[in-house]
């Protein structure tokens, strides 16, 4: 199932470890501190930011775009 | 709605408040008083700097330009007095800032316990980037270290120093973290 990175802003201490470890240089902290998802289409969802966040701010969440539906047509 | 908003403190709380207020009130005069000699960096992140998990430049979450773009004015200085009667904050050097609404987002600073030897060289606290730099310098030539405190900063600090190969002792009052 496809997933993307979401954040719980109240946990974020803005240390920047997430952005530092992103292999594509995405400003993960800029999203995390605002509670926004990492919505960049080119995000690899490699999990580096999720694994390295020392405060448990980030997690994967299933993307609704590709959620299975009863008719198989996305409806 | 208040038009002149002064926020004392440039940590995540103060900056988030400034940005949130700006989003709610596009015309307010928002001033952040920054008592640190550096810019806008993550103080909780200092423990991770010591652990080598993040380089110093990455601790800075916002630039001066970010603040200017959000039309948030930054005043370098240390607030020394609040005068509620006439709605003014007084900074060291007698600069005064008038306000309609004042937010004190000061965070916390480490307490130095009143014990013998507390002022000896090598006894330090971690409150600022300058403190972190000093600790890094001390750790370079150290073989042993002792961290005192039962909070998350002390625990992460102990981990950070130990990860540099320094034999680290961790003291806290309770039996468990």
gemmi code that builds the backbone of each chain (N, CA, C; Angstrom):
import gemmi

chains = {
    "A": [
        ("UNK", (0.851, -1.206, 0.000), (0.000, 0.000, 0.000), (0.882, 1.250, 0.000)),
        ("UNK", (0.512, 2.258, -0.732), (1.280, 3.493, -0.764), (1.097, 4.266, 0.542)),
        ("UNK", (2.143, 4.994, 0.922), (2.073, 5.750, 2.171), (2.858, 7.038, 2.023)),
        ("UNK", (2.616, 7.968, 2.929), (3.437, 9.170, 2.976), (3.700, 9.538, 4.425)),
        ("UNK", (4.607, 10.472, 4.620), (5.045, 10.815, 5.972), (4.171, 11.939, 6.519)),
        ("UNK", (3.640, 11.718, 7.714), (2.849, 12.748, 8.383), (3.502, 13.061, 9.726)),
        ("UNK", (3.090, 14.169, 10.335), (3.744, 14.583, 11.575), (2.745, 14.960, 12.651)),
        ("UNK", (3.236, 14.920, 13.877), (2.478, 15.402, 15.028), (3.238, 16.620, 15.550)),
        ("UNK", (2.773, 17.791, 15.162), (3.557, 19.012, 15.348), (3.955, 19.263, 16.802)),
        ("UNK", (3.105, 18.908, 17.745), (3.413, 19.238, 19.144), (4.639, 18.488, 19.655)),
        ("UNK", (5.018, 17.424, 18.982), (6.209, 16.687, 19.405), (7.491, 17.274, 18.809)),
        ("UNK", (7.371, 18.079, 17.770), (8.540, 18.548, 17.027), (9.305, 19.601, 17.816)),
        ("UNK", (10.625, 19.400, 17.963), (11.476, 20.394, 18.619), (12.357, 21.107, 17.595)),
        ("UNK", (12.058, 20.908, 16.317), (12.711, 21.647, 15.228), (14.218, 21.431, 15.181)),
        ("UNK", (14.681, 20.232, 15.563), (16.122, 19.975, 15.618), (16.743, 19.849, 14.229)),
        ("UNK", (15.947, 19.469, 13.234), (16.444, 19.409, 11.864), (17.055, 18.081, 11.461)),
        ("UNK", (17.009, 17.093, 12.350), (17.595, 15.789, 12.015), (16.874, 15.173, 10.817)),
        ("UNK", (15.576, 15.365, 10.724), (14.792, 14.796, 9.611), (15.270, 15.356, 8.267)),
        ("UNK", (15.375, 16.670, 8.181), (15.808, 17.291, 6.926), (17.250, 16.920, 6.600)),
        ("UNK", (18.083, 16.870, 7.623), (19.494, 16.546, 7.426), (19.669, 15.153, 6.826)),
        ("UNK", (18.792, 14.231, 7.208), (18.936, 12.847, 6.753), (18.108, 12.525, 5.517)),
        ("UNK", (17.339, 13.463, 5.023), (16.569, 13.191, 3.804), (17.520, 13.114, 2.613)),
        ("UNK", (17.556, 11.993, 1.918), (18.508, 11.861, 0.793), (18.174, 12.779, -0.374)),
        ("UNK", (16.949, 13.305, -0.406), (16.569, 14.193, -1.502), (16.540, 15.658, -1.090)),
        ("UNK", (16.898, 15.925, 0.156), (16.965, 17.309, 0.610), (15.623, 17.978, 0.817)),
        ("UNK", (14.600, 17.193, 1.051), (13.277, 17.778, 1.305), (13.286, 18.468, 2.671)),
        ("UNK", (12.637, 19.614, 2.743), (12.544, 20.346, 4.003), (11.482, 19.679, 4.889)),
        ("UNK", (11.841, 18.528, 5.433), (10.885, 17.764, 6.251), (10.510, 18.552, 7.504)),
        ("UNK", (11.503, 19.189, 8.116), (11.215, 19.955, 9.335), (10.176, 21.050, 9.095)),
        ("UNK", (10.276, 21.681, 7.942), (9.327, 22.742, 7.616), (7.892, 22.239, 7.598)),
        ("UNK", (7.690, 20.971, 7.229), (6.341, 20.363, 7.256), (6.018, 19.898, 8.666)),
        ("UNK", (7.009, 19.247, 9.290), (6.758, 18.611, 10.587), (6.328, 19.620, 11.640)),
        ("UNK", (6.992, 20.764, 11.662), (6.675, 21.719, 12.723), (5.305, 22.362, 12.548)),
        ("UNK", (4.776, 22.249, 11.338), (3.441, 22.778, 11.070), (2.376, 21.677, 11.061)),
        ("UNK", (2.805, 20.445, 11.262), (1.859, 19.332, 11.253), (1.382, 18.963, 9.865)),
        ("UNK", (2.163, 19.337, 8.863), (1.780, 19.055, 7.476), (2.429, 17.765, 6.988)),
        ("UNK", (1.783, 17.070, 6.047), (2.415, 15.870, 5.486), (3.537, 16.243, 4.529)),
        ("UNK", (4.474, 15.315, 4.345), (5.504, 15.490, 3.322), (4.855, 15.077, 2.005)),
        ("UNK", (4.359, 16.058, 1.302), (3.508, 15.780, 0.141), (4.267, 15.829, -1.181)),
        ("UNK", (5.580, 16.036, -1.121), (6.351, 16.083, -2.363), (6.217, 14.756, -3.104)),
        ("UNK", (5.872, 14.826, -4.375), (5.655, 13.602, -5.153), (6.936, 12.790, -5.266)),
        ("UNK", (8.089, 13.478, -5.187), (9.348, 12.761, -5.354), (9.883, 12.170, -4.053)),
        ("UNK", (9.150, 12.321, -2.938), (9.557, 11.684, -1.678), (9.613, 10.177, -1.898)),
        ("UNK", (10.754, 9.590, -1.512), (10.957, 8.154, -1.725), (10.245, 7.305, -0.682)),
        ("UNK", (9.728, 7.942, 0.363), (9.214, 7.233, 1.558), (10.227, 6.181, 2.028)),
        ("UNK", (11.471, 6.601, 2.037), (12.548, 5.678, 2.450), (12.525, 5.435, 3.952)),
        ("UNK", (11.915, 6.389, 4.695), (11.784, 6.182, 6.137), (12.935, 6.708, 6.960)),
        ("UNK", (13.928, 7.346, 6.331), (15.063, 7.877, 7.090), (14.594, 8.894, 8.137)),
        ("UNK", (13.720, 9.801, 7.734), (13.257, 10.839, 8.656), (12.428, 10.235, 9.786)),
        ("UNK", (11.587, 9.270, 9.446), (10.729, 8.638, 10.453), (11.592, 7.898, 11.473)),
        ("UNK", (12.576, 7.162, 10.975), (13.413, 6.350, 11.861), (14.320, 7.204, 12.733)),
        ("UNK", (14.770, 8.336, 12.230), (15.786, 9.112, 12.941), (15.219, 10.208, 13.840)),
        ("UNK", (13.950, 10.551, 13.681), (13.380, 11.592, 14.548), (13.468, 11.137, 16.003)),
        ("UNK", (14.188, 11.895, 16.853), (14.371, 11.448, 18.237), (13.149, 11.654, 19.113)),
        ("UNK", (12.160, 12.385, 18.621), (10.988, 12.686, 19.448), (9.714, 12.004, 18.962)),
        ("UNK", (9.838, 11.118, 18.011), (8.659, 10.378, 17.553), (7.617, 11.246, 16.871)),
        ("UNK", (8.079, 12.296, 16.203), (7.162, 13.238, 15.567), (6.553, 12.681, 14.281)),
        ("UNK", (7.330, 11.868, 13.567), (6.937, 11.456, 12.211), (6.471, 10.006, 12.172)),
        ("UNK", (5.558, 9.740, 11.266), (5.116, 8.356, 11.055), (4.600, 8.241, 9.629)),
        ("UNK", (4.481, 7.004, 9.186), (3.880, 6.758, 7.872), (2.362, 6.667, 8.014)),
        ("UNK", (1.692, 7.128, 6.999), (0.234, 6.988, 6.961), (-0.143, 6.550, 5.553)),
        ("UNK", (-1.085, 5.641, 5.471), (-1.512, 5.155, 4.159), (-2.110, 6.285, 3.346)),
        ("UNK", (-1.780, 6.311, 2.063), (-2.299, 7.360, 1.206), (-3.712, 7.020, 0.739)),
        ("UNK", (-4.664, 7.930, 0.913), (-6.034, 7.667, 0.466), (-6.145, 7.604, -1.055)),
        ("UNK", (-5.141, 8.130, -1.741), (-5.195, 8.141, -3.215), (-5.270, 6.723, -3.765)),
        ("UNK", (-4.574, 5.830, -3.089), (-4.491, 4.465, -3.603), (-5.251, 3.469, -2.726)),
        ("UNK", (-6.163, 3.985, -1.907), (-6.909, 3.099, -1.021), (-7.806, 2.166, -1.835)),
        ("UNK", (-7.868, 0.893, -1.413), (-8.716, -0.070, -2.111), (-10.183, 0.301, -1.954)),
        ("UNK", (-10.940, 0.129, -3.002), (-12.374, 0.439, -2.956), (-13.170, -0.772, -3.412)),
        ("UNK", (-14.469, -0.741, -3.124), (-15.308, -1.909, -3.390), (-15.440, -2.200, -4.885)),
        ("UNK", (-15.458, -1.126, -5.715), (-15.622, -1.380, -7.142), (-14.300, -1.421, -7.898)),
        ("UNK", (-13.203, -1.215, -7.164), (-11.900, -1.280, -7.800), (-11.625, -0.100, -8.716)),
        ("UNK", (-12.504, 0.918, -8.731), (-12.329, 2.070, -9.633), (-12.018, 3.354, -8.854)),
        ("UNK", (-11.808, 3.211, -7.562), (-11.529, 4.409, -6.778), (-12.788, 5.179, -6.427)),
        ("UNK", (-13.952, 4.530, -6.511), (-15.214, 5.202, -6.174), (-15.880, 4.545, -4.974)),
    ],
    "B": [
        ("UNK", (-9.160, 43.300, 17.789), (-7.971, 42.464, 17.981), (-6.755, 43.343, 18.244)),
        ("UNK", (-5.882, 42.843, 19.127), (-4.688, 43.614, 19.464), (-3.840, 43.853, 18.222)),
        ("UNK", (-3.304, 45.073, 18.107), (-2.503, 45.404, 16.928), (-1.011, 45.359, 17.190)),
        ("UNK", (-0.611, 45.628, 18.431), (0.824, 45.621, 18.754), (1.088, 44.431, 19.681)),
        ("UNK", (1.771, 43.452, 19.129), (2.008, 42.217, 19.885), (3.501, 42.039, 20.096)),
        ("UNK", (3.897, 41.916, 21.337), (5.308, 41.679, 21.661), (5.433, 40.275, 22.244)),
        ("UNK", (6.364, 39.517, 21.693), (6.633, 38.164, 22.167), (8.069, 38.133, 22.676)),
        ("UNK", (8.236, 37.831, 23.943), (9.580, 37.746, 24.505), (9.989, 36.277, 24.498)),
        ("UNK", (11.010, 35.974, 23.710), (11.469, 34.585, 23.587), (11.443, 34.139, 22.141)),
        ("UNK", (12.541, 33.554, 21.696), (12.648, 33.157, 20.284), (12.814, 31.650, 20.123)),
        ("UNK", (12.264, 30.898, 21.057), (12.265, 29.440, 20.906), (11.090, 28.996, 20.058)),
        ("UNK", (10.897, 27.684, 19.943), (9.772, 27.183, 19.136), (8.424, 27.751, 19.576)),
        ("UNK", (8.221, 27.939, 20.886), (6.934, 28.466, 21.358), (6.715, 29.897, 20.861)),
        ("UNK", (7.725, 30.743, 21.055), (7.592, 32.142, 20.653), (7.437, 32.298, 19.149)),
        ("UNK", (8.228, 31.551, 18.403), (8.185, 31.686, 16.944), (6.893, 31.107, 16.364)),
        ("UNK", (6.461, 29.984, 16.916), (5.200, 29.404, 16.448), (4.050, 30.343, 16.754)),
        ("UNK", (4.093, 30.948, 17.933), (3.050, 31.913, 18.288), (3.062, 33.086, 17.313)),
        ("UNK", (4.257, 33.591, 17.013), (4.365, 34.735, 16.096), (3.790, 34.388, 14.728)),
        ("UNK", (4.129, 33.221, 14.232), (3.656, 32.815, 12.897), (2.147, 32.560, 12.900)),
        ("UNK", (1.651, 31.988, 13.988), (0.208, 31.722, 14.070), (-0.582, 33.020, 14.157)),
        ("UNK", (-0.070, 33.952, 14.968), (-0.746, 35.255, 15.083), (-0.728, 35.973, 13.743)),
        ("UNK", (0.403, 35.881, 13.039), (0.473, 36.524, 11.722), (-0.580, 35.954, 10.782)),
        ("UNK", (-0.760, 34.623, 10.839), (-1.749, 33.986, 9.968), (-3.168, 34.460, 10.305)),
        ("UNK", (-3.412, 34.742, 11.585), (-4.748, 35.165, 12.013), (-4.960, 36.662, 11.849)),
        ("UNK", (-3.877, 37.414, 11.921), (-3.977, 38.873, 11.874), (-2.905, 39.434, 10.935)),
        ("UNK", (-3.237, 39.608, 9.668), (-2.241, 40.018, 8.669), (-1.667, 41.413, 8.902)),
        ("UNK", (-2.329, 42.243, 9.700), (-1.870, 43.633, 9.827), (-1.223, 43.936, 11.176)),
        ("UNK", (-1.212, 42.980, 12.075), (-0.662, 43.248, 13.414), (0.825, 43.575, 13.341)),
        ("UNK", (1.269, 44.426, 14.263), (2.698, 44.707, 14.408), (3.244, 43.680, 15.399)),
        ("UNK", (3.971, 42.695, 14.877), (4.460, 41.598, 15.723), (5.964, 41.755, 15.928)),
        ("UNK", (6.363, 41.786, 17.179), (7.788, 41.928, 17.520), (8.206, 40.739, 18.374)),
        ("UNK", (9.307, 40.093, 17.979), (9.888, 39.021, 18.786), (11.176, 39.545, 19.396)),
        ("UNK", (11.284, 39.441, 20.705), (12.511, 39.853, 21.397), (13.415, 38.636, 21.532)),
        ("UNK", (14.574, 38.739, 20.928), (15.539, 37.637, 20.898), (16.694, 37.960, 21.838)),
        ("UNK", (16.762, 37.239, 22.937), (17.813, 37.499, 23.920), (19.087, 36.717, 23.657)),
        ("UNK", (19.083, 35.923, 22.605), (20.254, 35.112, 22.271), (21.108, 35.868, 21.258)),
        ("UNK", (22.410, 35.630, 21.291), (23.280, 36.335, 20.346), (23.235, 35.705, 18.957)),
        ("UNK", (22.655, 34.509, 18.878), (22.562, 33.834, 17.587), (21.143, 34.000, 17.028)),
        ("UNK", (20.891, 33.302, 15.940), (19.579, 33.418, 15.312), (18.563, 32.481, 15.926)),
        ("UNK", (17.783, 31.830, 15.066), (16.668, 31.012, 15.523), (17.038, 29.538, 15.414)),
        ("UNK", (17.526, 28.996, 16.487), (17.954, 27.605, 16.469), (17.179, 26.800, 17.502)),
        ("UNK", (17.233, 25.482, 17.313), (16.505, 24.576, 18.197), (17.333, 24.304, 19.451)),
        ("UNK", (16.859, 24.785, 20.583), (17.591, 24.518, 21.825), (17.496, 23.044, 22.231)),
        ("UNK", (16.341, 22.399, 22.108), (16.333, 20.957, 22.393), (17.287, 20.187, 21.477)),
        ("UNK", (17.532, 20.733, 20.292), (18.424, 20.071, 19.344), (19.884, 20.130, 19.746)),
        ("UNK", (20.228, 20.943, 20.733), (21.630, 21.059, 21.143), (22.179, 19.725, 21.638)),
        ("UNK", (21.327, 18.942, 22.303), (21.773, 17.621, 22.775), (22.124, 16.728, 21.587)),
        ("UNK", (21.395, 16.900, 20.470), (21.662, 16.086, 19.278), (22.914, 16.581, 18.557)),
        ("UNK", (23.198, 17.869, 18.686), (24.464, 18.401, 18.167), (25.629, 17.753, 18.920)),
        ("UNK", (25.492, 17.651, 20.231), (26.545, 17.041, 21.036), (26.719, 15.566, 20.702)),
        ("UNK", (25.628, 14.915, 20.339), (25.694, 13.491, 19.992), (26.199, 13.273, 18.574)),
        ("UNK", (26.357, 14.350, 17.819), (26.827, 14.232, 16.440), (25.736, 13.783, 15.490)),
        ("UNK", (24.467, 13.935, 15.906), (23.354, 13.495, 15.061), (22.957, 14.547, 14.035)),
        ("UNK", (23.346, 15.786, 14.291), (22.975, 16.868, 13.380), (24.066, 17.939, 13.442)),
        ("UNK", (24.464, 18.481, 12.284), (25.487, 19.537, 12.314), (24.879, 20.875, 12.740)),
        ("UNK", (25.742, 21.732, 13.252), (25.258, 22.998, 13.807), (24.386, 23.828, 12.862)),
        ("UNK", (24.765, 23.982, 11.586), (23.935, 24.835, 10.717), (22.498, 24.333, 10.575)),
        ("UNK", (22.312, 23.018, 10.729), (20.971, 22.438, 10.570), (20.053, 22.726, 11.745)),
        ("UNK", (20.619, 23.204, 12.847), (19.782, 23.512, 14.011), (18.941, 24.768, 13.785)),
        ("UNK", (19.356, 25.566, 12.803), (18.673, 26.840, 12.574), (17.426, 26.609, 11.719)),
        ("UNK", (16.268, 26.823, 12.331), (15.007, 26.477, 11.670), (14.465, 27.609, 10.807)),
        ("UNK", (14.897, 28.812, 11.084), (14.386, 29.960, 10.327), (15.519, 30.961, 10.120)),
        ("UNK", (15.462, 31.652, 9.000), (16.464, 32.687, 8.737), (15.858, 34.056, 9.058)),
        ("UNK", (16.729, 35.050, 9.069), (16.248, 36.425, 9.244), (15.257, 36.771, 8.133)),
        ("UNK", (15.540, 36.246, 6.922), (14.667, 36.528, 5.779), (13.279, 35.903, 5.977)),
        ("UNK", (13.246, 34.687, 6.550), (11.956, 34.046, 6.824), (11.100, 34.944, 7.710)),
        ("UNK", (11.738, 35.509, 8.714), (10.994, 36.369, 9.640), (10.554, 37.658, 8.952)),
        ("UNK", (11.453, 38.203, 8.142), (11.103, 39.436, 7.416), (9.959, 39.173, 6.437)),
        ("UNK", (10.003, 38.021, 5.759), (8.941, 37.680, 4.814), (7.581, 37.567, 5.505)),
        ("UNK", (7.609, 37.093, 6.753), (6.358, 36.970, 7.513), (5.987, 38.284, 8.195)),
        ("UNK", (6.771, 39.312, 7.926), (6.571, 40.622, 8.537), (6.552, 40.536, 10.062)),
        ("UNK", (7.506, 39.777, 10.562), (7.710, 39.680, 12.009), (9.018, 40.383, 12.321)),
        ("UNK", (8.922, 41.400, 13.136), (10.107, 42.199, 13.451), (10.868, 41.538, 14.600)),
        ("UNK", (12.171, 41.442, 14.455), (12.995, 40.821, 15.484), (13.858, 41.885, 16.132)),
        ("UNK", (13.798, 41.958, 17.449), (14.609, 42.915, 18.193), (15.583, 42.126, 19.059)),
        ("UNK", (16.867, 42.366, 18.848), (17.872, 41.714, 19.687), (17.954, 42.453, 21.013)),
        ("UNK", (17.845, 41.727, 22.086), (17.951, 42.366, 23.390), (17.391, 41.480, 24.478)),
        ("UNK", (17.585, 41.914, 25.681), (17.142, 41.133, 26.835), (16.089, 41.941, 27.592)),
        ("UNK", (14.914, 41.360, 27.733), (13.856, 42.054, 28.483), (14.201, 42.033, 29.967)),
        ("UNK", (14.154, 43.192, 30.588), (14.514, 43.269, 32.008), (13.339, 43.715, 32.881)),
        ("UNK", (12.302, 44.284, 32.262), (11.181, 44.761, 33.078), (9.925, 44.862, 32.230)),
        ("UNK", (8.799, 44.558, 32.861), (7.499, 44.758, 32.218), (6.755, 45.810, 33.017)),
        ("UNK", (6.202, 46.752, 32.304), (5.415, 47.797, 32.954), (3.964, 47.640, 32.502)),
        ("UNK", (3.174, 46.862, 33.253), (1.804, 46.579, 32.814), (0.922, 47.822, 32.783)),
        ("UNK", (1.224, 48.786, 33.661), (0.369, 49.967, 33.748), (0.326, 50.731, 32.434)),
        ("UNK", (1.487, 50.889, 31.799), (1.496, 51.613, 30.528), (1.836, 50.699, 29.344)),
        ("UNK", (1.694, 49.388, 29.556), (1.840, 48.415, 28.464), (3.170, 48.576, 27.725)),
        ("UNK", (4.246, 48.430, 28.475), (5.564, 48.528, 27.862), (6.493, 47.446, 28.410)),
        ("UNK", (7.348, 46.940, 27.504), (8.429, 46.048, 27.923), (9.724, 46.842, 27.822)),
        ("UNK", (10.531, 46.758, 28.861), (11.796, 47.498, 28.866), (12.929, 46.504, 28.646)),
        ("UNK", (13.787, 46.815, 27.678), (14.948, 45.974, 27.396), (16.195, 46.570, 28.046)),
        ("UNK", (17.208, 45.732, 28.225), (18.480, 46.234, 28.747), (18.975, 47.329, 27.806)),
        ("UNK", (19.412, 48.435, 28.375), (19.809, 49.577, 27.557), (18.691, 50.579, 27.430)),
        ("UNK", (17.567, 50.294, 28.101), (16.428, 51.212, 28.206), (15.583, 51.359, 26.952)),
        ("UNK", (15.757, 50.477, 25.972), (14.808, 50.456, 24.856), (13.463, 49.988, 25.397)),
        ("UNK", (12.390, 50.628, 24.978), (11.059, 50.204, 25.423), (10.218, 49.821, 24.216)),
        ("UNK", (9.419, 48.783, 24.409), (8.529, 48.315, 23.356), (7.091, 48.403, 23.860)),
        ("UNK", (6.266, 49.206, 23.217), (4.859, 49.268, 23.628), (4.103, 48.050, 23.107)),
        ("UNK", (3.093, 47.615, 23.851), (2.323, 46.463, 23.400), (0.847, 46.602, 23.767)),
        ("UNK", (0.021, 45.969, 22.963), (-1.374, 45.742, 23.354), (-1.507, 44.364, 23.984)),
        ("UNK", (-0.679, 43.447, 23.475), (-0.704, 42.086, 23.987), (0.743, 41.605, 24.143)),
        ("UNK", (1.047, 41.030, 25.288), (2.412, 40.584, 25.566), (2.410, 39.087, 25.829)),
        ("UNK", (3.297, 38.367, 25.139), (3.441, 36.930, 25.376), (4.850, 36.661, 25.875)),
        ("UNK", (4.940, 36.029, 27.043), (6.240, 35.633, 27.579), (6.449, 34.160, 27.249)),
        ("UNK", (7.338, 33.903, 26.302), (7.628, 32.531, 25.870), (9.098, 32.263, 26.182)),
        ("UNK", (9.400, 32.216, 27.463), (10.793, 32.264, 27.912), (11.447, 30.913, 28.067)),
        ("UNK", (10.671, 29.838, 28.014), (11.271, 28.531, 28.202), (11.806, 28.371, 29.616)),
        ("UNK", (12.858, 27.607, 29.735), (13.431, 27.358, 31.058), (14.949, 27.366, 30.949)),
        ("UNK", (15.589, 27.591, 32.059), (17.044, 27.513, 32.083), (17.476, 26.542, 33.183)),
        ("UNK", (18.644, 25.952, 32.994), (19.143, 24.972, 33.966), (19.407, 25.651, 35.311)),
        ("UNK", (19.083, 24.939, 36.363), (19.306, 25.443, 37.715), (20.642, 24.904, 38.226)),
        ("UNK", (21.463, 25.813, 38.725), (22.724, 25.380, 39.347), (22.471, 25.170, 40.834)),
        ("UNK", (22.544, 23.940, 41.303), (22.278, 23.703, 42.729), (23.363, 24.331, 43.598)),
        ("UNK", (22.973, 24.706, 44.793), (23.912, 25.342, 45.720), (24.704, 24.260, 46.450)),
        ("UNK", (25.717, 23.749, 45.772), (26.556, 22.700, 46.358), (28.023, 23.100, 46.208)),
        ("UNK", (28.878, 22.607, 47.086), (30.305, 22.974, 47.004), (30.900, 22.597, 45.640)),
        ("UNK", (31.674, 23.501, 45.084), (32.366, 23.225, 43.833), (31.573, 23.570, 42.593)),
        ("UNK", (30.374, 24.104, 42.754), (29.494, 24.337, 41.605), (30.084, 25.348, 40.611)),
        ("UNK", (30.980, 26.220, 41.120), (31.553, 27.260, 40.249), (32.932, 26.900, 39.703)),
        ("UNK", (33.366, 25.666, 39.928), (34.686, 25.269, 39.444), (34.711, 25.200, 37.919)),
        ("UNK", (35.897, 25.394, 37.320), (36.001, 25.238, 35.860), (35.590, 23.832, 35.442)),
        ("UNK", (34.889, 23.733, 34.341), (34.457, 22.425, 33.858), (33.065, 22.037, 34.317)),
        ("UNK", (32.478, 22.836, 35.220), (31.086, 22.601, 35.635), (30.211, 23.519, 34.784)),
        ("UNK", (29.384, 22.935, 33.930), (28.663, 23.732, 32.937), (27.184, 23.345, 32.907)),
        ("UNK", (26.392, 24.219, 32.331), (24.986, 23.928, 32.066), (24.766, 24.020, 30.557)),
        ("UNK", (23.640, 23.481, 30.102), (23.338, 23.520, 28.668), (22.052, 24.305, 28.437)),
        ("UNK", (22.227, 25.563, 28.047), (21.075, 26.408, 27.763), (21.148, 27.077, 26.398)),
        ("UNK", (22.337, 27.119, 25.813), (22.481, 27.895, 24.582), (23.492, 27.232, 23.652)),
        ("UNK", (23.553, 27.749, 22.445), (24.522, 27.252, 21.478), (25.950, 27.452, 21.981)),
        ("UNK", (26.182, 28.568, 22.643), (27.515, 28.813, 23.197), (27.863, 27.759, 24.254)),
        ("UNK", (26.868, 27.382, 25.069), (27.106, 26.331, 26.069), (27.472, 25.023, 25.375)),
        ("UNK", (26.740, 24.692, 24.305), (26.997, 23.440, 23.578), (28.406, 23.439, 22.998)),
        ("UNK", (28.819, 24.575, 22.449), (30.178, 24.675, 21.898), (31.216, 24.453, 22.992)),
        ("UNK", (30.961, 25.020, 24.162), (31.897, 24.852, 25.281), (31.955, 23.383, 25.693)),
        ("UNK", (30.811, 22.722, 25.757), (30.777, 21.311, 26.154), (31.522, 20.459, 25.128)),
        ("UNK", (31.336, 20.774, 23.856), (32.066, 20.034, 22.813), (33.571, 20.200, 22.989)),
        ("UNK", (33.977, 21.418, 23.309), (35.404, 21.699, 23.503), (35.931, 20.927, 24.712)),
        ("UNK", (35.162, 20.912, 25.793), (35.576, 20.191, 26.990), (35.630, 18.686, 26.742)),
        ("UNK", (34.665, 18.192, 25.946), (34.580, 16.748, 25.690), (35.753, 16.255, 24.851)),
        ("UNK", (36.316, 17.166, 24.040), (37.430, 16.764, 23.156), (38.600, 16.187, 23.936)),
        ("UNK", (38.908, 16.792, 25.080), (40.062, 16.327, 25.833), (39.694, 15.525, 27.065)),
        ("UNK", (38.404, 15.199, 27.193), (37.954, 14.548, 28.426), (38.000, 13.030, 28.323)),
        ("UNK", (38.255, 12.394, 29.462), (38.151, 10.933, 29.513), (36.906, 10.517, 30.296)),
        ("UNK", (36.501, 11.364, 31.254), (35.287, 11.072, 32.023), (34.423, 12.317, 32.111)),
        ("UNK", (33.118, 12.089, 32.281), (32.172, 13.196, 32.437), (31.077, 12.748, 33.395)),
        ("UNK", (30.422, 13.724, 34.008), (29.301, 13.424, 34.889), (28.142, 14.336, 34.513)),
        ("UNK", (26.990, 13.763, 34.273), (25.801, 14.544, 33.936), (24.810, 14.417, 35.086)),
        ("UNK", (24.319, 15.562, 35.556), (23.394, 15.577, 36.689), (22.050, 16.112, 36.228)),
        ("UNK", (20.983, 15.369, 36.523), (19.645, 15.850, 36.181), (18.750, 14.720, 35.700)),
        ("UNK", (17.496, 14.811, 36.026), (16.576, 13.720, 35.711), (15.659, 13.978, 34.544)),
        ("UNK", (15.935, 15.020, 33.780), (15.060, 15.353, 32.660), (15.585, 14.806, 31.343)),
        ("UNK", (14.814, 15.035, 30.297), (15.173, 14.466, 28.992), (16.455, 15.104, 28.455)),
        ("UNK", (16.685, 16.391, 28.763), (17.902, 17.047, 28.276), (19.137, 16.384, 28.873)),
        ("UNK", (19.098, 16.120, 30.179), (20.242, 15.486, 30.830), (20.477, 14.092, 30.267)),
        ("UNK", (19.402, 13.369, 30.054), (19.540, 12.006, 29.545), (20.144, 12.015, 28.138)),
        ("UNK", (19.622, 12.899, 27.288), (20.139, 12.985, 25.919), (21.576, 13.518, 25.916)),
        ("UNK", (21.861, 14.399, 26.846), (23.218, 14.940, 26.962), (24.198, 13.822, 27.344)),
        ("UNK", (23.781, 12.980, 28.296), (24.627, 11.855, 28.710), (24.877, 10.921, 27.522)),
        ("UNK", (23.832, 10.660, 26.758), (23.980, 9.807, 25.566), (24.952, 10.445, 24.573)),
        ("UNK", (24.801, 11.756, 24.409), (25.620, 12.475, 23.441), (27.091, 12.458, 23.806)),
        ("UNK", (27.382, 12.697, 25.078), (28.787, 12.716, 25.514), (29.368, 11.308, 25.455)),
        ("UNK", (28.580, 10.323, 25.884), (29.056, 8.932, 25.865), (29.357, 8.478, 24.438)),
        ("UNK", (28.548, 8.967, 23.487), (28.754, 8.557, 22.098), (30.061, 9.088, 21.539)),
        ("UNK", (30.680, 10.039, 22.226), (31.977, 10.582, 21.797), (33.140, 9.848, 22.453)),
        ("UNK", (32.833, 8.743, 23.115), (33.886, 7.931, 23.695), (34.312, 8.362, 25.078)),
        ("UNK", (33.549, 9.263, 25.685), (33.875, 9.731, 27.034), (33.129, 8.843, 28.040)),
        ("UNK", (33.866, 8.341, 29.039), (33.210, 7.543, 30.087), (32.274, 8.473, 30.860)),
        ("UNK", (30.991, 8.188, 30.808), (29.998, 9.139, 31.310), (29.205, 8.552, 32.480)),
        ("UNK", (29.122, 9.315, 33.551), (28.324, 8.921, 34.716), (27.066, 9.796, 34.745)),
        ("UNK", (25.934, 9.178, 35.006), (24.656, 9.905, 34.970), (24.020, 9.837, 36.356)),
        ("UNK", (23.790, 10.998, 36.953), (23.235, 11.050, 38.300), (21.839, 11.661, 38.280)),
        ("UNK", (20.909, 11.000, 38.980), (19.589, 11.597, 39.173), (19.063, 11.172, 40.539)),
        ("UNK", (18.102, 11.925, 41.032), (17.638, 11.688, 42.405), (16.761, 10.450, 42.523)),
        ("UNK", (15.900, 10.226, 41.546), (14.962, 9.111, 41.635), (15.594, 7.797, 41.206)),
        ("UNK", (14.835, 6.736, 41.348), (15.330, 5.417, 40.965), (15.173, 5.177, 39.468)),
        ("UNK", (14.184, 5.846, 38.865), (13.907, 5.623, 37.455), (13.857, 6.956, 36.731)),
        ("UNK", (14.174, 6.883, 35.433), (14.024, 8.094, 34.613), (12.540, 8.407, 34.453)),
    ],
}
model = gemmi.Model(1)
for chain_id, residues in chains.items():
    chain = gemmi.Chain(chain_id)
    for i, (resn, *xyz) in enumerate(residues, 1):
        res = gemmi.Residue()
        res.name, res.seqid = resn, gemmi.SeqId(i, " ")
        for name, pos in zip(("N", "CA", "C"), xyz):
            atom = gemmi.Atom()
            atom.name, atom.element = name, gemmi.Element(name[0])
            atom.pos, atom.b_iso = gemmi.Position(*pos), 0.0
            res.add_atom(atom)
        chain.add_residue(res)
    model.add_chain(chain)
structure = gemmi.Structure()
structure.add_model(model)
structure.setup_entities()
